[in-house]
Amino acid sequence: MRILLIEDEHKLANALKRALEREHYAVDVSYDGDDGCAMAMNEKYDLMIIDRMLPGSHDGLEIVKAMRDKKIHTPVLVLTAMNTVGDRITGLDSGADDYLTKPFALQELQARVRALLRRPEAHLGNILTVGDLELDTTTYEAKRAGQMIQLTAKEFALLEYLMRNPGRLLSKESIMNHVWDYDADILPNTVEVYIKYLREKIDKPFKKPLIHTARGFGYKISDV
């Protein structure tokens, strides 16, 4: 899943980026409100973490309001040092989905991120299933027919994106936008290579393939 982090404290932003990447998320970082607003309005993300007070002409709440006015419904977690009840109400009323005051425990932020990512249309839980394939997004374990499957971080991220969209044909562009971050060095055949890696582990050892290709269109995972 792809996350946008807008935070002007470089040390905190870089620490959060590293921590979220260890959780297998692709993370783009912006350090000011104007650049962050442009990214929020023009790029596709699964979640945004936005600091309330930002340098530039757009603060965090203005970014959220601009997104909602443009009908961008991406979940937003607002970070702030302002911790009164009134501040929290203002943040939520602006269109934010959650509100976390500084200082905060990293584990709490990670738990709130997981909770927000479970909210989309399908309201998926921690364990994703397609046929006899299971993926636990909390323990990062994958297994098929009860057999454990070892995945790299990027293989896991790709499989998670496929399994969050079962039966849906996903283009290479959509996959790249959700699984790799903005600065990733991606070659034209990168998605094909990782799909091949997944098939070696998910499909080949078993009788029925789950990952399907529609030539010229993309890939999908399905038990049908």
DODRENNU-124096 format. One record per residue (C-alpha): residue number from 1; x, y, z. Coordinates in pm, 1 decimal, m for minus. Each point is the difference from the previous one (the first is absolute). Example, Ala and Ser with C-alpha at 12.3 -4.5 7.8 and 13.67 -1.06 7.14 Angstrom:
    k        px        py        pz
    1    1230.0    m450.0     780.0
    2     137.0     344.0     m66.0
***
This chain:
    k        px        py        pz
    1       0.0       0.0       0.0
    2     123.5     349.6     m86.0
    3      12.4     273.8     265.9
    4      63.5     373.9     m27.0
    5     167.3     154.7     305.6
    6      m1.2     382.2      24.0
    7     212.9     106.3     297.8
    8     238.9     297.5      22.7
    9     213.7    m141.9     282.2
   10     257.2    m183.3    m213.4
   11     128.1    m223.7     278.8
   12    m350.5    m115.1      93.4
   13    m108.5     m36.7    m362.6
   14     301.1    m214.0     m89.1
   15     m43.2    m215.7     311.2
   16    m369.1     m58.2     m80.4
   17      84.1     m81.0    m362.9
   18     250.2    m266.3     109.4
   19    m243.7    m147.1     254.1
   20    m285.9     m17.1    m251.3
   21     223.6    m152.7    m265.5
   22      88.9    m273.3     248.5
   23    m375.6     m68.1       9.7
   24      17.1     m55.6    m380.2
   25    m161.6     329.1    m103.6
   26     126.8     215.5    m286.7
   27      45.9     349.9     144.9
   28      34.9     339.7    m172.0
   29     107.0     293.8     218.6
   30     m59.7     373.9     m37.8
   31     144.7     255.3     242.9
   32    m226.3     299.1     m75.5
   33    m365.9      78.6     m52.5
   34      12.7     118.0    m361.3
   35     192.0    m297.2    m138.3
   36    m201.3    m236.3     219.6
   37    m328.5     146.2    m119.4
   38     102.4     m46.7    m363.9
   39      89.5    m363.9      66.0
   40    m322.7     m61.4     192.6
   41    m209.8     145.9    m280.5
   42     177.1    m161.1    m294.2
   43     134.3    m338.2     111.7
   44    m188.0    m312.8     103.7
   45      51.7    m113.2     360.9
   46    m161.9    m253.0     231.2
   47      60.7     214.5     310.4
   48     137.9     343.0      89.6
   49     167.3     107.7     323.8
   50       0.3     380.3      19.9
   51     147.2     229.9     263.4
   52    m238.9     280.7      92.5
   53     257.1     284.0      13.0
   54     201.8      20.9    m323.0
   55     217.3     263.7    m170.0
   56    m139.4     145.2    m321.5
   57    m340.9     135.6     m92.0
   58    m184.6    m324.5      85.9
   59     m18.8    m137.9     353.1
   60    m109.2    m356.4      67.5
   61    m369.9      69.6      45.8
   62     m11.8     212.0    m316.5
   63     146.5    m294.0    m192.0
   64    m266.8    m231.2     139.8
   65    m278.9     244.5     m83.4
   66     132.8      44.9    m354.6
   67       6.6    m377.7     m46.5
   68    m354.7     m45.9     123.6
   69    m122.3     287.5    m219.1
   70     152.3    m183.1    m297.4
   71    m177.9    m321.6     107.3
   72     325.6    m172.5      96.3
   73    m103.9    m238.4     276.7
   74     341.4    m147.8      87.3
   75      19.8     m67.1     377.2
   76     194.5     272.6     184.1
   77     173.9     m15.2     337.9
   78      83.5     349.8     130.0
   79     301.8      46.2     229.2
   80      13.9     301.6     230.8
   81     146.5     146.1     316.7
   82    m337.2     171.1      63.0
   83    m182.1    m228.8     240.2
   84    m309.5     173.0     130.7
   85    m343.8    m147.8     m62.6
   86     m83.3     299.4    m219.8
   87     310.1     m60.8    m212.2
   88     m91.9    m363.9     m50.0
   89    m358.2      89.5     m93.5
   90     124.6     257.3    m251.3
   91     233.3    m257.0    m153.6
   92    m269.2    m262.8     m36.7
   93    m254.1     251.1    m128.6
   94     245.9     102.2    m271.7
   95     m33.2    m347.9    m149.8
   96     278.3    m189.8     176.1
   97     m72.7    m363.2      89.3
   98     220.5     m14.8     309.9
   99     201.4     237.0     216.6
  100     319.9     m79.6     190.9
  101     167.9     245.0     237.9
  102     376.8      35.2      40.9
  103     191.9    m148.2     162.9
  104    m135.1    m344.1     m87.1
  105     118.4    m359.1      20.0
  106     108.5    m144.8    m332.7
  107    m201.3    m313.1      71.5
  108    m317.2     207.3      36.4
  109      56.2     173.3    m333.2
  110      57.3    m336.8    m167.7
  111    m319.7    m138.8     154.2
  112    m199.8     303.5    m117.6
  113     143.6     m38.8    m350.6
  114    m107.5    m364.7      m8.6
  115    m347.4      92.5     126.3
  116     m44.6     269.9    m265.5
  117     117.8    m229.9    m277.6
  118    m263.6    m253.0     105.6
  119    m275.3     256.1     m54.8
  120     m35.5      15.4    m379.9
  121    m307.9    m113.5    m188.0
  122      57.8    m370.2      53.4
  123      63.1      40.4     376.3
  124     263.4    m271.8     m14.8
  125     147.6    m143.3     318.3
  126     353.0     m99.2      94.9
  127     m12.3    m331.5    m187.2
  128     m58.2      11.7    m375.2
  129    m110.4    m317.6    m177.3
  130     m32.4    m109.2    m360.6
  131     m86.0    m366.8     m36.3
  132     239.1    m194.1     222.0
  133     250.5     287.1      13.1
  134      18.6     207.5     320.1
  135     195.1     316.7      71.2
  136      24.2     138.4     352.6
  137      69.4     373.9     m21.2
  138      84.9      18.0     370.6
  139     253.5    m283.1      30.1
  140     111.4      19.5    m366.4
  141     m54.6    m371.2     m45.9
  142    m119.2    m158.6    m322.3
  143    m118.2    m355.8     m41.0
  144    m183.0    m208.5    m254.8
  145    m178.8    m323.1      83.3
  146     154.7      30.8     347.3
  147     354.0      18.4    m140.0
  148     209.9     301.9     102.2
  149     141.0     208.6    m284.2
  150     304.8     222.0      46.9
  151     m32.0     338.9    m172.6
  152     230.0     300.0     m30.4
  153    m138.1     337.8     112.9
  154     m76.7     108.3    m357.9
  155    m155.3    m335.8     m90.0
  156    m221.6      30.7     308.3
  157    m103.3     354.9     m93.6
  158     m88.1    m107.4    m354.7
  159    m197.1    m301.8     118.2
  160    m184.2     211.7     257.9
  161    m106.7     248.6    m267.2
  162    m124.4    m280.0    m224.8
  163    m187.9    m165.4     286.3
  164    m162.1     326.6     111.2
  165    m149.4       9.5    m349.6
  166    m105.0    m363.5     m65.7
  167    m136.0     m64.0    m347.7
  168      81.7     354.6    m110.0
  169     229.2      53.9    m298.4
  170     285.3     228.4     108.8
  171     214.6     182.2    m255.1
  172     378.7      15.2      28.5
  173     m29.4     374.3      64.0
  174    m244.2     m54.6     286.5
  175     225.9    m265.2     152.4
  176     307.9     224.1     m25.3
  177    m187.0     292.5     157.7
  178    m108.9    m206.5     301.1
  179     294.5    m230.7      60.3
  180     301.0     221.0     m79.7
  181      64.9     349.3     135.2
  182      43.0     311.8    m214.0
  183     381.1     m10.9       1.4
  184      35.5    m371.8     m73.8
  185     216.1     m94.3    m298.2
  186    m250.7    m205.1    m197.8
  187      75.0    m157.9    m337.5
  188    m275.9     m71.8    m254.1
  189       2.0    m370.9      82.0
  190      30.8      34.2     379.4
  191    m362.2    m101.8      60.4
  192      35.2    m300.4    m233.4
  193     310.2    m112.7     187.7
  194    m171.9      14.5     340.1
  195    m312.8    m169.5    m131.5
  196     228.8    m280.0    m118.6
  197     160.1     m19.2     346.9
  198    m345.6     m28.2     159.7
  199    m113.8    m270.1    m242.8
  200     307.7    m205.7      83.6
  201    m106.6       1.2     366.0
  202    m380.7      34.2      m9.0
  203    m102.9    m198.7    m308.8
  204     263.1    m242.7    m125.0
  205      12.1    m225.5     308.5
  206    m379.8     m39.7     m12.0
  207    m249.3    m143.8    m246.7
  208    m215.1     307.4     m63.1
  209     148.4     337.7    m103.4
  210    m140.2     306.7     173.6
  211     191.2     279.8    m178.0
  212    m131.7      68.1    m349.9
  213     126.9     219.5    m283.6
  214    m213.6     193.9    m247.5
  215     253.4      88.0    m268.5
  216      14.5     371.0     m65.7
  217    m221.6      76.5     299.8
  218     159.1    m126.2     322.3
  219     m34.3    m263.3     272.2
  220    m254.6    m129.1     246.3
  221     m21.9    m258.5     274.6
  222    m302.0    m224.6      m1.0
  223    m110.0    m347.7     102.2
  224    m235.3     m24.4    m301.2
***
